[in-house]
Amino acid sequence: MTAPLASLLPLLALVGGGDERDGVRAPVPRSEMHTAVGALAAASVGRNTALTQMQGLAPQQSIPEAAGPADWTEAPDQARLLLHDWATPARHRSSVHDASLGADGFGQDLVWDLGQWNDIEAEIARVSAQEQPASAGAQPPEPAADGQSDLDADDVLIDGRRRPGVEKQLPDRVTQDNPGAVRAPAPEAFPTDEFPVPDRWRIVTSLCPTKGGDQSIYGLYPNLSNVCRSKLDPYHQNILKGDRPLPKGKRPAFLKEDDWFFVANVISDTVVEPRSFPTPVGVQTTARPDNLDVFGRADSLVLAQTVIAGFALIKGETAYKPPSVEYRITLAAQVNHVEVNERRVLFVEPSKGTNRTDHFVGVQELFVDYHLGQYDTSRYDFISLRAGIQPMQADFRGFLFQDNQLGIRLFGNRDNNRFQFNIGAFWRLEKDTNSGLNSVVEMPRDDWVFFANAYRQDFPFVGLTSQVSLTYNMNREGGREIKIDDNGFPVRPALLGDLRPREYDVVYLGYAVDGRIGRINVTGQAYGAFGEDRNSFFTSRKADIRAYFGAAELSYDTDWARFRLSGLFASGDGDPYNDVEGGFDAIFENPIFAGADTSYWIRQVIPFAGGGRAVGVNTRNGILNNLRSSKEQGQSNFNNPGTVLLGAGADFDLSASTRLSVNANHLWFHKTDTIEALRQEGTVPSSIGFDVSAAAIWRPRANQNLVFRLSGAVFDPSKGFRDLFTQSGKADVYYSVLLNAILAF
């Protein structure tokens, strides 16, 4: 061969089709020229292309279509010129008549006789035969008689490689005829994205070793120890906490399906509460006969231990969608002990002492919750019906009605939970006097609450939830006998005015917001109370009820601190002897506001001594100055002085488990006409006093299972309070200390 094979491969890689620039066809470089077989195929194609190009360059020569290499010698100049155009880049190509073809270096190396194509093909075929292992009896492919190869690149695919768009021919399909065989499942029976698991909750726990058995599996799966825990451990997966469904052998027979969960909760609530408040001295007797005063020693002590046990049976996945059925019962047992310094404070009989120990068991929850129909959206919007003793909260902060009462409620949500609604009716149960728990052994009260409310998220601003509500309180206790509590004091009707039984109808229209506007957290509530009191205790006539309430709290968060501003207004009655009652009162308040039960005024009851027996200016765990016997057993009273409060506070998260809260409030009576009429005093200043409190909350596990709180509050009376509760020669600053420990399972 005139030219080595290695020097010819670049030329062969360039032959073939190309683009056309200035009337001259330029070759396109070809890649993947890795085998001699591929080179042989390219050489055959290149030779045929050269013949075609030569026909176009030398029309005066007649070249047959099947001409062999010997015919090329008749046009050596044209062939050399053609090779020069193929091998030279487009920017260096000369015209067809360039006389320097053999002098520019590149063309000189390619001056060879085109008749040597046969030698090139023979050399490529020999190398190809060496690259491929010869099979038995196989012969290397021979060139065709006309010098062209019969091989096609698609016929020489190497095993293990594929060319895009080229598939090897598959063998003929085999059809099996087996009449006795079971038909194969349809392709849809084998989904590729999910696989059904009968009990997905126990996939991991099935690996847990037996107690006292081989523990070596923990070396292979160290995190398995977080799942294999005792049933008494509330911090990890536990069948008693509803983390896994009841197994088939351990659930009642009437529970037919597998997705039934059992939830058990036990809470221990311990209260130690030293306190002081104006303690009136009994008319008949006193604990200190050598002293003569309207008010005795103010110190007292409250100890209370409450154990709450709740059990629920729930059907549904609970983590991804609301349960379809729920049965729940919650019992509360309390033992309480109280010590005071004066007689007739704990008992109506003066013969009884100044200590009292009592106990009671109440039913706080007993209901069935059933979801109506199917979930109608992918977000599990639902409608549910709940009947029995159940919790109810009329607004965000518990200003109007927050209690566990007997009733029926239809509730649900729509629009991806952006809209929620409640419609319900409650028949109020009697309460135990000293514990405040529900008493199911007594006939319920003739007092009903009907309500409807609706919530809309992101209205009127994004991040803010609005609520509109309509609540109707229908009281028909005027025809019953006087209700006496467990300590012997009358509670219905309250011992005010003409002492006649009362009944009333009140409608509360409310609007509330809760959420944030930018960086400001906002909570607000407004109520208007409208109705009729069938017997005003000042006039013994019917009176219209028109009273108003408003409260708001703004707070701002900065890193680990939150700063709060609070304001509250509850209208008072300006003329107790007319036919309009303007003092606002709630049904059963339990406010989370302005320091909540850390606050002295919210936590403690101030007896309205000299104005009514067993009547308080406010109620325990209540913020309104409503002059009622108690919120548990008494009736609402719309002849009251009203309440005005302004406060500021801050919460400091000292760590993930420790919080410090401080709060300062100033309180006023809105109107003092009712107090002046009951106490027969000319003028009573409206200022009540300052309430300053602080609380430290510690959660060792950073959850609600262990919560310890120590709080203290000091109340400094102003002129209005001193006029009502003057104590000669005694300190007029009152205190309240609360130690509360909550342990939950």
C-alpha positions in Angstrom: 0.0 0.0 0.0 1.2 3.5 -0.9 -0.2 5.1 2.3 -0.4 3.4 5.7 -3.9 2.5 7.0 -3.5 4.8 10.0 -3.1 7.8 7.8 -6.1 6.9 5.7 -8.7 6.6 8.7 -9.0 10.4 9.1 -9.7 10.7 5.4 -12.3 7.9 5.5 -14.0 9.5 8.5 -14.5 12.7 6.4 -16.0 11.1 3.4 -19.8 10.9 2.8 -22.4 13.6 2.8 -21.7 17.2 3.6 -22.9 20.7 3.3 -22.5 22.9 0.3 -20.5 26.2 0.5 -19.9 28.3 -2.6 -21.1 25.5 -4.9 -18.5 23.0 -3.5 -19.8 20.2 -1.3 -18.0 20.0 2.0 -17.7 16.8 3.9 -19.2 16.4 7.5 -16.9 14.7 10.0 -18.2 11.4 11.2 -17.7 10.0 14.7 -17.7 6.6 16.3 -15.2 5.2 13.7 -13.9 2.8 16.3 -13.9 -0.5 14.3 -12.5 -1.7 11.1 -15.9 -2.9 10.0 -17.3 0.6 10.4 -14.3 2.0 8.5 -14.9 -0.5 5.7 -18.5 0.6 5.4 -17.4 4.2 5.4 -14.8 3.5 2.7 -17.3 1.8 0.4 -19.7 4.8 0.8 -16.9 7.2 0.2 -15.8 5.6 -3.0 -19.2 5.6 -4.5 -19.5 9.3 -3.5 -16.2 10.1 -5.1 -17.4 8.6 -8.4 -20.5 10.7 -8.3 -18.4 13.8 -7.6 -16.0 13.0 -10.4 -18.9 12.7 -12.8 -19.9 16.3 -11.9 -16.3 17.6 -12.2 -15.4 16.0 -15.5 -18.4 16.0 -17.8 -16.1 15.5 -20.8 -15.2 12.0 -19.4 -17.7 9.3 -19.6 -17.5 7.2 -16.4 -19.8 4.2 -16.3 -22.0 3.8 -13.1 -20.4 0.4 -12.4 -16.8 1.5 -13.1 -14.1 -0.2 -11.1 -10.9 1.2 -9.8 -9.1 0.7 -13.1 -11.4 3.3 -14.7 -10.2 5.9 -12.4 -6.8 6.2 -14.1 -8.4 7.9 -17.0 -9.0 11.0 -14.9 -6.1 11.2 -12.4 -6.1 15.0 -12.3 -9.8 15.3 -11.4 -9.4 12.6 -8.7 -6.5 14.3 -7.1 -8.4 17.6 -7.2 -11.5 16.0 -5.6 -9.4 14.4 -2.7 -7.8 17.8 -2.1 -11.3 19.4 -1.7 -12.4 16.6 0.7 -9.3 16.8 2.9 -8.9 20.6 3.1 -10.9 22.8 5.5 -13.4 25.0 3.8 -11.5 28.2 4.6 -8.3 26.9 2.8 -9.9 25.4 -0.2 -8.8 26.6 -3.6 -10.8 26.8 -6.7 -10.9 23.9 -9.2 -8.1 25.5 -11.2 -5.7 26.1 -8.3 -2.2 25.4 -9.6 -0.6 25.0 -6.2 -2.4 21.8 -5.4 0.8 19.8 -5.0 2.8 22.5 -3.3 0.7 23.5 -0.2 1.9 20.5 1.9 -1.5 18.9 2.6 -2.2 18.0 -0.9 1.3 16.5 -1.4 0.7 13.9 1.2 -2.5 12.8 -0.6 -1.1 12.4 -4.0 -1.7 8.8 -4.6 -3.4 6.8 -7.3 -7.1 6.3 -6.8 -6.8 2.9 -8.3 -5.4 1.7 -4.9 -8.9 1.7 -3.3 -9.0 -2.1 -3.7 -5.8 -2.4 -1.6 -7.4 -0.2 1.1 -10.5 -2.3 1.2 -8.5 -5.5 1.5 -6.4 -4.1 4.4 -9.6 -3.0 6.3 -11.2 -6.4 5.8 -8.2 -8.1 7.2 -8.1 -5.9 10.3 -11.9 -6.4 10.8 -11.5 -10.2 10.7 -8.9 -9.9 13.5 -11.2 -7.8 15.7 -14.1 -10.2 15.7 -13.7 -13.8 16.9 -14.4 -16.2 14.0 -17.2 -18.7 14.6 -16.9 -22.3 13.4 -16.9 -22.5 9.7 -17.3 -18.8 9.3 -15.4 -17.0 6.5 -14.5 -13.3 6.5 -16.8 -11.3 4.2 -15.6 -10.9 0.7 -15.9 -7.7 -1.3 -18.5 -7.7 -4.0 -17.5 -8.3 -7.6 -17.8 -4.6 -8.3 -15.4 -3.8 -5.5 -18.2 -2.6 -3.1 -18.9 -4.3 0.3 -22.2 -6.0 0.9 -22.1 -5.3 4.7 -24.5 -2.9 6.4 -23.6 -1.1 9.6 -26.9 -2.2 11.2 -26.0 -5.8 10.5 -22.8 -5.7 12.5 -24.0 -4.4 15.9 -21.7 -5.5 18.7 -23.3 -7.4 21.6 -24.1 -5.2 24.6 -24.3 -2.0 22.5 -27.3 -0.2 21.0 -27.8 2.4 18.3 -30.6 4.8 18.8 -33.6 3.8 16.8 -32.2 0.4 15.9 -33.5 -2.8 17.5 -32.4 -6.3 16.9 -34.9 -8.7 15.5 -36.7 -10.6 18.3 -37.5 -14.3 18.1 -40.9 -15.4 17.2 -43.6 -15.2 19.9 -44.3 -18.3 21.8 -47.9 -19.0 22.6 -48.7 -21.4 25.4 -52.0 -23.3 25.5 -52.7 -24.6 29.0 -56.4 -24.9 29.6 -56.0 -25.9 33.3 -53.8 -23.0 34.3 -55.0 -20.0 36.3 -55.4 -16.9 34.3 -52.7 -14.4 34.9 -53.7 -11.2 36.7 -54.4 -8.1 34.7 -51.5 -5.6 34.4 -53.5 -3.1 36.6 -53.1 -5.6 39.5 -49.4 -4.7 39.7 -49.2 -0.9 40.3 -45.7 0.5 40.0 -46.1 3.5 42.4 -47.8 1.9 45.4 -48.2 -1.4 47.1 -51.0 -2.3 49.6 -49.9 -3.2 53.1 -52.5 -4.8 55.4 -51.1 -3.2 58.6 -48.7 -0.4 57.9 -48.5 0.7 61.5 -46.7 -2.4 62.7 -44.1 -2.7 59.9 -41.3 -1.5 62.2 -42.6 -2.8 65.5 -42.7 -6.3 64.1 -38.9 -6.2 64.3 -38.9 -5.5 68.1 -37.3 -8.3 70.1 -39.2 -10.0 72.9 -38.6 -8.8 76.5 -35.4 -10.4 77.8 -34.7 -12.0 74.4 -31.9 -11.4 71.8 -31.2 -7.7 71.5 -28.6 -7.9 68.7 -31.0 -6.4 66.2 -30.4 -3.0 67.8 -26.9 -3.2 66.5 -28.2 -3.5 63.0 -31.0 -0.9 63.4 -30.0 1.5 66.3 -33.1 3.7 65.8 -35.4 0.7 66.3 -35.1 1.4 70.1 -37.3 4.5 69.6 -40.2 2.3 68.5 -39.8 -0.7 70.9 -41.0 1.0 74.0 -43.1 0.2 77.0 -46.9 0.9 76.9 -46.3 3.2 79.9 -44.0 5.5 77.9 -46.1 8.4 76.5 -43.2 9.9 74.5 -42.9 7.2 71.8 -45.2 5.1 69.7 -47.8 3.6 72.0 -50.9 1.6 71.4 -52.6 3.3 74.4 -52.0 6.7 72.8 -53.6 5.9 69.5 -50.3 5.6 67.6 -51.3 2.1 66.3 -54.7 0.5 65.8 -56.1 -2.2 68.1 -55.0 -5.7 66.9 -57.7 -8.1 65.9 -57.4 -10.3 68.9 -57.5 -7.4 71.4 -60.4 -5.4 70.3 -64.1 -5.9 71.0 -66.0 -8.2 68.6 -68.4 -5.4 67.5 -65.4 -3.5 66.0 -65.3 -5.2 62.6 -62.6 -3.2 60.8 -58.9 -2.8 61.4 -58.7 1.0 61.7 -59.9 1.4 65.3 -57.7 3.3 67.7 -57.8 3.5 71.5 -56.6 6.6 73.3 -56.1 6.9 77.1 -55.2 10.1 78.9 -54.5 10.6 82.6 -53.8 14.1 84.0 -52.8 15.0 87.5 -53.4 18.7 88.4 -52.1 19.9 91.7 -52.8 23.4 93.1 -51.3 25.0 96.2 -52.7 28.6 96.6 -52.0 30.9 99.5 -54.0 34.1 99.1 -55.6 37.1 100.8 -58.9 39.0 100.1 -61.3 41.1 102.1 -63.0 38.6 104.4 -66.3 39.8 105.9 -67.0 39.0 109.5 -70.2 37.1 110.2 -73.1 38.9 112.0 -73.8 36.1 114.4 -70.3 35.1 115.3 -66.6 35.5 114.6 -63.5 33.5 115.0 -62.0 36.3 117.1 -64.7 37.4 119.7 -62.5 40.1 121.2 -62.4 42.1 118.0 -65.1 44.1 116.4 -64.8 44.9 112.7 -66.6 44.5 109.4 -63.6 42.6 107.9 -61.4 40.1 109.6 -58.1 38.6 108.7 -57.6 38.2 105.0 -55.3 35.3 104.7 -56.5 31.9 103.4 -55.2 28.7 101.8 -56.5 26.5 99.0 -55.2 23.0 98.3 -56.7 20.9 95.4 -55.7 17.7 93.8 -57.6 16.7 90.6 -57.1 13.6 88.5 -58.6 13.5 85.1 -59.0 10.3 83.2 -60.1 10.2 79.6 -60.7 7.3 77.2 -61.6 7.4 73.5 -62.3 4.9 70.8 -61.7 6.3 67.3 -62.2 5.0 63.9 -60.1 6.4 61.1 -56.5 7.1 60.3 -56.6 10.3 62.5 -53.2 11.6 61.2 -54.3 12.3 57.6 -58.0 12.9 57.9 -60.5 13.5 60.7 -61.9 10.3 62.3 -65.2 9.0 61.0 -66.5 7.9 64.4 -65.4 8.8 68.0 -66.6 7.6 71.4 -65.2 9.5 74.3 -65.6 9.6 78.1 -63.7 11.8 80.6 -64.0 11.6 84.3 -62.5 14.1 86.9 -62.1 13.4 90.6 -61.0 16.2 93.0 -60.1 16.5 96.6 -59.9 20.0 97.9 -59.1 21.6 101.2 -59.7 25.3 102.2 -58.6 27.2 105.3 -59.8 30.7 106.2 -59.7 32.9 109.4 -63.4 33.7 109.8 -66.6 31.8 110.3 -69.5 31.8 107.9 -67.2 32.1 104.9 -67.1 28.4 104.1 -70.4 27.4 105.6 -73.6 29.2 106.3 -73.8 27.7 109.8 -71.8 29.7 112.2 -71.3 26.6 114.3 -69.0 25.1 111.7 -65.3 25.9 111.6 -63.0 27.7 109.3 -61.7 24.6 107.5 -63.3 22.5 104.9 -62.3 19.3 103.0 -64.5 18.1 100.2 -64.3 15.6 97.3 -66.3 15.0 94.1 -66.3 13.0 90.9 -67.7 14.7 87.8 -68.4 13.6 84.2 -66.6 16.2 82.0 -67.0 14.5 78.6 -69.4 11.8 77.4 -70.2 12.0 73.7 -70.4 10.3 70.3 -69.0 12.1 67.3 -70.1 10.9 63.8 -69.0 12.2 60.5 -71.9 12.5 58.1 -71.4 11.3 54.5 -68.2 11.0 52.6 -65.3 13.4 52.5 -66.1 15.6 49.5 -62.7 17.0 48.7 -59.1 15.9 48.6 -58.4 18.0 51.7 -61.0 16.1 53.8 -63.5 18.9 54.4 -66.2 17.3 56.5 -69.5 17.7 58.4 -69.8 16.1 61.8 -72.5 15.6 64.4 -71.6 15.4 68.1 -74.0 14.6 70.9 -73.4 14.4 74.6 -71.4 16.2 77.3 -68.7 18.0 75.3 -66.5 21.1 75.4 -67.8 24.3 73.9 -66.0 27.6 73.4 -68.0 30.5 71.9 -65.0 32.7 71.0 -61.3 32.7 70.7 -60.5 33.8 74.3 -63.4 32.4 76.3 -65.2 35.7 77.1 -68.8 34.5 76.7 -69.2 30.8 77.1 -66.4 28.2 77.7 -67.5 25.1 79.4 -68.2 21.3 79.2 -72.0 20.9 78.9 -74.7 18.6 77.6 -75.6 19.3 74.1 -75.7 18.5 70.4 -73.5 20.2 67.8 -73.3 20.2 64.1 -69.9 21.4 62.8 -67.6 21.2 59.9 -65.4 23.0 57.4 -65.2 23.9 53.7 -62.9 25.4 51.2 -59.8 23.6 52.3 -60.5 24.4 55.9 -60.6 28.2 55.3 -64.3 28.2 56.3 -65.6 26.6 59.5 -69.0 26.6 61.1 -70.8 25.5 64.3 -74.5 25.1 65.0 -75.6 23.7 68.4 -77.8 23.6 71.4 -76.8 23.0 75.1 -78.8 22.2 78.2 -76.7 23.4 81.1 -75.8 20.9 83.8 -75.6 21.6 87.5 -72.1 22.1 89.0 -70.6 20.9 92.2 -70.2 23.9 94.5 -66.6 23.4 95.7 -65.0 21.7 92.7 -66.9 23.2 89.8 -67.2 19.8 88.1 -70.3 18.6 86.3 -72.9 16.9 88.4 -74.9 14.3 86.5 -76.8 13.1 89.6 -78.9 16.3 89.6 -81.5 17.4 87.2 -80.1 19.8 84.6 -81.0 23.5 84.9 -83.8 25.2 83.1 -81.1 27.1 81.2 -80.5 26.5 77.5 -77.9 28.0 75.1 -78.4 28.0 71.3 -75.6 29.2 69.1 -74.3 29.5 65.5 -71.0 30.8 64.4 -68.8 30.9 61.3 -65.1 31.4 60.9 -63.3 32.7 57.8 -59.5 32.5 57.5 -57.5 35.2 55.7 -60.3 37.7 56.1 -60.3 40.7 55.9 -56.5 40.4 55.7 -54.2 37.5 55.0 -53.2 35.9 58.3 -56.3 37.1 60.1 -59.3 34.9 61.0 -62.7 36.4 61.4 -65.7 35.0 63.3 -69.3 36.1 63.4 -71.6 34.5 66.0 -75.2 34.5 67.2 -75.8 33.1 70.7 -79.2 32.9 72.5 -79.4 32.2 76.3 -82.9 31.2 77.4 -83.3 31.0 81.2 -86.5 29.6 82.7 -85.5 29.2 86.3 -88.0 31.7 87.6 -90.6 29.1 88.4 -88.3 26.9 90.5 -87.6 27.0 94.2 -84.6 28.8 95.6 -81.4 26.8 94.8 -79.1 26.2 97.8 -75.5 25.2 97.3 -73.6 22.5 99.1 -72.4 25.0 101.8 -75.9 26.2 102.6 -75.8 29.6 100.7 -78.6 30.6 98.3 -77.3 30.9 94.7 -80.5 31.2 92.7 -81.7 33.8 92.8 -78.8 35.9 94.1 -79.5 37.6 97.4 -79.9 41.0 95.8 -82.8 43.5 95.7 -86.2 41.9 96.1 -84.9 38.4 96.2 -87.5 37.1 93.8 -86.7 34.4 91.2 -85.7 35.6 87.8 -85.7 34.4 84.2 -84.5 36.1 81.0 -83.9 35.9 77.3 -80.6 37.3 75.9 -79.3 37.3 72.4 -75.5 38.0 71.9 -74.3 39.2 68.6 -70.6 38.9 68.2 -67.6 39.5 65.9 -64.1 38.4 66.6 -60.7 38.4 65.0 -57.6 36.5 65.7 -54.3 36.2 63.9 -51.8 38.8 62.7 -51.4 41.9 60.5 -47.8 42.0 59.4 -45.6 41.7 62.5 -48.5 42.6 64.9 -50.5 39.8 66.5 -54.1 40.7 67.0 -57.0 39.4 69.1 -60.3 41.2 69.3 -63.8 40.5 70.4 -67.0 42.6 70.4 -70.5 41.6 71.7 -73.8 43.2 71.9 -76.3 41.7 74.4 -80.0 42.4 73.7 -83.1 40.8 75.3 -85.5 41.0 78.2 -85.2 40.4 82.0 -88.7 39.2 83.2 -88.0 40.5 86.7 -85.5 43.2 87.5 -84.6 42.8 91.2 -84.5 46.6 91.6 -88.0 47.3 90.2 -89.7 43.9 90.1 -90.7 44.8 86.6 -89.7 43.7 83.1 -86.6 45.4 81.8 -84.9 45.5 78.4 -81.3 44.3 78.2 -78.9 46.5 76.1 -75.3 45.9 77.0 -72.0 45.9 75.2 -68.6 44.4 75.4 -65.2 44.8 73.6 -61.7 43.5 74.2 -58.5 43.6 72.2 -54.9 42.5 72.7 -52.0 43.5 70.5 -48.6 41.9 70.8 -45.3 42.1 69.0 -42.7 39.4 68.8 -39.0 40.1 68.7 -36.8 37.0 68.8 -37.4 35.3 72.2 -39.7 38.0 73.7 -43.4 39.0 73.1 -44.7 42.4 74.3 -48.5 42.8 74.9 -51.0 45.6 75.2 -54.5 44.7 76.5 -57.8 46.6 76.7 -61.3 45.6 77.8 -64.6 47.4 78.2 -67.8 45.9 79.5 -70.7 48.4 79.9 -72.3 49.1 83.3 -75.8 50.0 84.2 -76.1 53.7 84.8 -79.6 53.7 86.3 -80.7 50.6 88.1 -84.3 51.8 88.6 -85.3 52.3 85.0 -86.5 49.6 82.6 -83.2 49.1 80.8 -80.4 47.0 82.2 -77.1 48.1 80.7 -74.5 46.0 82.5 -72.9 43.3 80.4 -72.6 39.8 81.7 -71.5 36.5 80.2 -73.0 33.0 80.3 -69.9 31.1 81.7 -66.7 33.1 81.2 -63.2 31.6 81.5 -61.0 34.3 79.8 -57.4 33.7 78.6 -56.6 37.4 78.6 -54.5 40.0 80.5 -52.6 37.5 82.4 -55.4 35.0 82.8 -55.5 33.2 86.1 -52.1 34.5 87.1 -53.8 37.9 87.5 -55.1 38.6 91.0 -58.5 40.1 89.9 -59.2 37.2 87.5 -58.1 34.4 89.9 -59.7 35.6 93.2 -63.3 36.4 94.2 -63.9 39.6 96.1 -67.0 39.2 98.3 -69.5 42.0 98.0 -69.8 42.5 101.7 -72.6 44.8 102.8 -74.4 44.7 99.4 -75.5 41.1 99.2 -74.8 37.9 101.0 -72.8 35.2 99.1 -72.4 37.6 96.2 -69.1 38.5 94.7 -68.0 41.7 92.9 -66.4 39.3 90.4 -66.2 35.5 90.0 -63.4 33.1 90.3 -61.5 32.8 87.0 -63.6 35.6 85.6 -62.8 39.2 84.7 -66.3 40.9 84.7 -67.7 42.8 87.7 -71.1 41.2 87.5 -72.4 40.9 91.1 -73.5 37.3 90.8 -73.5 34.5 93.3 -71.2 32.3 91.1 -70.7 31.5 87.5 -71.1 27.8 88.1 -74.6 27.9 89.8 -75.7 31.5 89.6 -77.6 33.4 87.0 -76.4 36.2 84.7 -76.9 39.7 86.1 -77.2 42.7 83.8 -77.6 45.2 86.7 -73.9 45.5 87.4 -71.2 48.3 87.4 -69.3 47.1 84.3 -65.6 46.7 83.9 -62.8 48.7 82.2 -59.2 47.3 82.0 -56.0 48.5 80.5 -52.9 46.4 80.8 -49.4 45.6 79.5 -47.4 42.5 79.7 -44.5 40.5 78.2 -43.5 36.9 77.7 -39.9 35.9 77.7 -38.8 32.4 76.4 -35.6 32.0 78.4 -35.1 28.6 76.9 -37.0 25.9 75.0 -38.5 24.7 78.3 -38.7 27.9 80.5 -40.9 31.0 80.1 -41.3 34.1 82.2 -44.4 36.1 82.0 -45.2 39.5 83.6 -48.4 41.5 83.5 -49.7 44.8 84.9 -53.4 45.9 84.7 -55.4 48.8 86.0 -59.1 48.3 86.6 -62.1 50.6 86.8 -65.9 50.3 87.3 -67.6 51.7 84.2 -70.6 53.0 86.2 -71.0 52.8 90.0 -74.7 53.5 90.3 -75.6 49.9 91.0 -73.0 49.6 93.7 -74.1 52.9 95.3 -77.7 51.7 95.3 -76.9 48.3 96.9 -74.5 49.7 99.5 -76.6 52.8 100.1 -73.5 55.0 99.6 -73.6 58.5 98.1 -70.5 58.3 95.8 -68.1 55.5 95.0 -65.0 56.3 92.9 -64.7 54.3 89.8 -61.0 53.4 90.1 -60.5 49.8 91.5 -56.7 49.4 91.6 -53.5 48.0 90.1 -53.0 44.3 89.5 -49.4 43.2 89.0 -48.4 39.6 88.4 -45.6 37.4 87.3 -45.3 33.7 86.4 -42.5 31.2 85.7 -43.5 28.2 83.6 -41.1 25.2 83.3 -41.7 22.3 80.9 -38.8 19.9 81.4 -39.5 17.9 78.3 -40.5 20.9 76.2 -44.0 19.5 75.8 -47.3 19.5 77.7 -46.7 16.2 79.6 -44.9 17.9 82.5 -45.8 21.6 83.2 -44.8 23.4 86.4 -45.9 26.9 87.1 -45.2 29.3 90.0 -47.0 32.6 89.9 -47.5 35.5 92.2 -49.8 38.6 92.0 -50.2 41.7 94.1 -53.3 43.9 94.1 -52.9 47.5 95.2 -56.4 49.0 95.7 -57.4 52.5 94.6 -60.1 54.8 96.1 -63.1 53.0 94.8 -62.0 49.6 96.3 -61.0 51.2 99.6 -64.4 52.9 100.0 -66.0 49.5 99.6 -63.6 47.4 101.7 -62.0 49.6 104.3 -59.9 47.7 106.9 -58.9 49.9 109.8 -55.3 49.3 110.9 -54.7 46.6 108.4 -52.6 46.4 105.2 -54.7 47.1 102.2 -52.4 45.3 99.7 -53.6 41.8 98.8 -51.6 38.9 97.3 -52.2 35.6 95.5 -49.6 32.8 95.0 -50.2 29.8 92.8 -48.2 26.7 92.6 -49.5 24.4 89.8 -48.1 21.1 88.7 -49.6 19.2 85.7 -48.5 15.7 84.9 -50.1 14.1 81.8 -49.9 10.7 80.2 
